[in-house]
Amino acid sequence: MTERSRWLLPEGIEELLPQQAEHLERLRRQVLDLFHRWGYELVLTPLTEYIESLLIGRGDDLDLQTYKLIDQLSGRLMGVRADITPQVARIDSHHLKRQAPTRLCYVGPVLHTRPAGLAASREPIQVGAELYGHGGIESDIEIIHLMVETLRTTGVSNIHLDLGHVAIFRSLAQEAGLADKQEAMLFDAMQRKAKPEMSAMLREFKLNDAWRDIFLTLVDLNGSEEVLQEAGRLLRSRSGAVQDALARLGLISAAVRRRLEGVPLHFDLAELRGYRYKTGIVFAAFAPGHGQELARGGRYDEVSGAYGTARPATGFSADLKTLIRLSGESPYQVRAILAPYLDDSALDNLVGELRSKGERVVSALPGQAGSACELGCDRELKLVSGVWCVVPLSGTH
């Protein structure tokens, strides 16, 4: 290892410099204030815990993304959280145990073994909101609305929404008689839009032509609201669960259009994020010029039952690091006042008063090197006619 390479960070791991960190912290406060105004209560979850609890109800996807380590006190296997959502579900189900709907929010770092996409961080700052205890479309609508408002609060514009419903494919797979392994294989091929591979797979599964046509057509059911009408015609003879999912998707999209006028909606009945643990609608937000989703969410009614009390649940999450890159805002410019280092009670009192009003005051230490500009100062305290005053820093006006 060379002297230079000693300071290199692992791929996908980064540090934030002062202006970036200030910018992220400002956005974090704005988002949490937004959640507070909507009635969401803040919770803090542990960075690491026993692996059995951390992965419960989430399947292989989260397992592959989770770093494991041995607890030196107990000898048990632990994991560093790769997603905060299951931890929040545990708080609602195991600790709060409320009858009424519960709105919880969170923010904190998570760690991934691999980046979620190109140029994505392996150490995102995950922020999100979850609504427990209500299974109606109204809670899904609220979460989608809050997700869009969160992006707007951070300065992201031109938001596009992508909507789907996992029950459509899941119900079709069950109705077609696919085994769990076959369903998983077909799902993976469908996510890659690999129609030739799907066609060969469906022949291998010995499904008839009608079922092959349905699954192959499902891949192409993406686009504007006409997709729902086309799906309704294609699947009109299928199970009630499929019809209920299409109807619910239609009602939610109509309500979202009314509440979020001007936000384009896109439907994709084969793009099923979080399929292995989601149970209903799934959604994601995108912005032009950025290929990866900015925020994602959906309904996951079955996760909390593993912690004690089964409760309907819906929520969303995003990465604050991604949002600050796309916010369109300039990095936060810190303005500070330089104060001389003197044994002067009047000066000390003024410095305390300025800081209590929210001003940033930096003391000039005796013999220090460098300029005031390096400290972020644009003003200074000077004695003017026997009175300490805030004046523009010499050379900045």
N, C-alpha and C positions, 0 to 999 in steps of 0.2 A: 504494500500500500504506500503510495507516494504521499508527500506532504499535502499536495493539492487534493487528491482524491479522498483524503481523510475527512474532509468537510462536506462531501457530497451526500445528499439525502437519497433515500431509496426512491425508485420510480413511483410516481403517484403520491408521494408524501412531500408536503411543502410547508414553509413557514411564512407567516404574514408579517410584513414590515410595518412600522408605526402607522403610516397613513392608511394602509390596507386594513390593519386591525381596528383602527378607529372607525373606518367606514363600516366594517362588518358589525362592530358593536352597536353603532348607531342604528343600523338596519334591524339588528336583533331586538333592540328596545322598541322600535316602531312596530315590529310584528307582534311582540308580546303585548304591547298596549292595544293593538287591534284585537287580538284574541280576548283580552280582558273586557273590552267593550262589547264583544259578542257573547260574553258570559262563560268563557272557557277558563278553567282553573289550572294554574301551573303546577306541574309535578316534576320532581327530579328523580332519575333512576340511576342505579349503580352502573359503572363502566364495565365491570366484570362480575360474573356470578357463575354458579354451577351450571354446567352445560345442559343438564336435563331440563332445568327451568327456562333457560335462555332460548332453547330451540323448540319448546313444546308447541305443537299445533302448526308448525311452519314448514316441515318437510325438508327435503334434501337441498333445495336452493339456498336457504339461509345457512345450512350446515357447511356447504362448500365455501361460503363467504366469511365464515367465522374462524378467527385465530383461536387456537386451543393452548392451554398451559396447565401445569399441575399446581394445585394449591399446596404450598409448603407446610401449611398448618394441618390440613386434613388428609392430604394425599389424593384428593378427589380431582377429577378433570373439571376445569373451568373454561369459560370462553370470554373473549372480549366482545362486547355487543356489536353486531353488525346492523342492527335495526332496533329502534326504541319502541316500536309499536307493540310487540308482544309484552314488553315490560309494563306498558301503560294499561294494557288489557288486564294484566294480573292485578294491578292496583285497583281497578274498578271492580273486578270480580271477587278478589280475595280479601281486600282491605276495606274498601268503602261499602260494598254490599248495599247500595241504595236501591230503592224501588223506583224512584223518579229517574228520568233521563239525566245522564251525567256527561258534562262537557269538560274534557281535559286537554291540556296542551303541554308542549315540551320543547326544549331545545338543548342540544348537546352534541359532542363529537361521537362518531361511530368509526369503526375500523373494518375495512374490507380486505380480504386476501387478494382480490383482483379488482381493478377499476370497473365500474358499471358500464362505461362506454369510453369512446375515444376522448382523450384529454381529461377524463374524469378523475377526481381525487380519490385516493384510497382511504382518506380520512375526512369524509364530509362532515359538515356541521349540520346535523339533521334537525329540522324544525317541522312541527306538525300539530294537527288538532284531531281529536277523536270524539265521536258522539256515541254514547252507549245507552242501551235501554229503550230504543225506539226502532221498530222495524219498517216503518212506513217510508214512502218516497220523500216525504217532507224533510226527513233528516238527511237523506242523500242530496237533496236540492240545497239544503243549508250548507253542507260541507263543500259542495262544488262552488257555491257562491263565495264562501269564505276563502277557498283556494285562489279564486280569481282576484279577490280583494287583497289577499296577501301578496300576490305578484305585483299588483298595481301599487301597493304600499311601498314595495322595494324599487319601484321605478320601471318595471318591465311593462312594455306596451305591445300592442298588436298581438294579443293573446289569442290562440286557437285552441279549441277543446276537442279531444278525441274521446268518443264514448263507445262502450261495448258492454256485453253481459255474459258472464261465464256460464250461466245456467243453460244457454242455448246449446253450445257445443257439448256440455256435460250431459244434458238430458238426451241429446241426439245419440251420443255414444252409448248411453245406458239402454235406450230404446232399440238401438241396432244390435245390442247384445255383445258389445266389445268387452273383453277382459280388461282388468286394470292396466296390465302391461301393454296391451294393444292400444288402449286409449292414450297412454303416455307417449307411445311411439308416434301415433298419428298426430297428437298435439304438437310434438316437437317439430315434425315435418311441416305442419300447418303454419307454425310461427315463422318458418323460413320461406313460406310461400312456395314450397318445393312440390308443385303439382305432379310432375312425372313420378317422383318418389312416392307421393301419396297414392297415386293411381296403382302403382305396383304393389304397394302395401295393402291397399283395399282388396285387390285381387287375391293376395296371399291370405287375407282374413276371410275370404270366400263370402264377401257381401254381394248382394245382388246389384243389378245395374241402377236401380232406383236409389239405393243408399250411396253407391259410388258417386252418382250425380249430385246428391245432396252435399256430401262432404267436399267434393271438388268445387262446387259452386259457392260454398260457404267462404272459401278463400277470396273470392272475387266480390263478396258483399261488403264493399267499402266505398264511402263517398258521402254525398249529401243525404238529406232526409228521405229521398226516394229509396234509399237502401232498405229502410224499414218496411216500406210498402212492398218492395220486391221480395224481401224475406218472408213477409206475411203470405204472399202468394205461393212461394216455394214450399213453405213449411206448414201450410194450412191444415194438412192432414196429420200432422205430428202431435205429440203429447200435449196435455194441458200445461205442463211446466214450461214448454217452449213458448206456447202462446202467452202465458203469464209474463215470461221474461220480455217478450217483444212488446207487450202492452205496457209494462212498467217502464221500459226504455223509452217508449213513445211519450208517456206522461211526463217523465223526468225531463226529456229534451224540450218538450213544449213549455214547461215551467222555467227551465234555464233560459230559453229564448226570451221569455217575458221579463225575467229579472235582469238578465245580462244582455240587453239589446245591443246588437252590433258585434257581439263576440261570435265568430264563425264556429259552427259545429260540424264535426266530421265523425262518421260512424264506421266502425270496423268490427265486424262480428267474428273475425278470426284473430284479432290482436288482443290477447287475454293476459294482461300483466298480472302476476301474482296468482295464476290460475290454481295452483295447488293448495291455496288456503282461502282464496276469495270465494264468495258464495253468490254474489249478485252483480250489480253494476260495477264496472271498472272504468276509470277515466284518467286522462292525463292532459297536461297543458303544454303547449309548444309556442315558440316564437319564431318568426321568419329568420332564416339565416343561422339557426341553431338546430342541428339535426337531432339532438338528444332532448328528451322530455325535461321540462323545468320543474314539474311537480306531478305527482301521481297519487292515486287513491282508489278507494272502492269499498264495497261492503264485505265484511268477514264475520258473519254471525256465529261461526262455530269455534273460533279460537278461544274465547273466554271460558267456555265450558271446561276446558282442561285445568283451569285454575280454581274451579269450585262452582260458580254460578254461571250458567250459560246466559249470555245477554246479546241481543242484536247489537251490531257495531258497524260503524262506517267512519272513514277518516281519510286524511291525506297527509303527505309529507313532501319536503323539498330540501335541497342543499343550499344553505346560505352562501357558501363559497361560490357556487354557480350563479346565484342571484346577484351577488355584488359585481360579477364580471359582466352581467347583462343588464344591469340596472339603468344604464344610460346617464348615471350621475357621476360627477367628478369625485375623485377621492376626497375624503373629508380633510379640509384645510384647517389645521389647528392654529388659532390665533392666541398669542400669549403675551404677557406683560413681564418685562425683565425688571427685577427689583435688586438694588444694591444690597450687599451683605454688610449691615451696620447695626450697632447696638443703639437703636433708636425706637423708643416705645411708640411714638406717633407713626413711624413707618410700619412697625409691626401691627399696629391696630388697623391701619389702612389695608395692609396685605390680607389680614384676616377678614376684613369687611368685603374686599373684592372677591376673595375665594368663596365666601358665604353667598354671594350673588351669582356664583357660577363662572366667574372669570378664572382663567388659568394664569397663575403667577409663578414665575420661575426665579429662584434666587441665584444671583451671580456669585459663585463661590470664589473666595480669595485665591488669586493666582491661577485661575482656570484659563485654559487655552481655548482657541476657536472663537467664532463670532456668535453674536446674539441670534443671527438668522439661522444658524445651525440648531439652536434651541427652539426654533419656531416662533420667535418673538417679533412682533411688529410694533410694539409700544414699550415704553419704559417708565419707571417712576423717577421723577426728578423733583428736587427741592426748588420751588419757584416762590420767591419772596417769603421764604420761611415756611412754606406750606408744601407738603408732598402732593404732587399732581401726576396724573397719567397723561403722558404726551407721546406723540409719534416718535418712534425710534429714529435717532439721527441717521440720515442717509436713506430713509424709506419714504420720505414725503417730498 
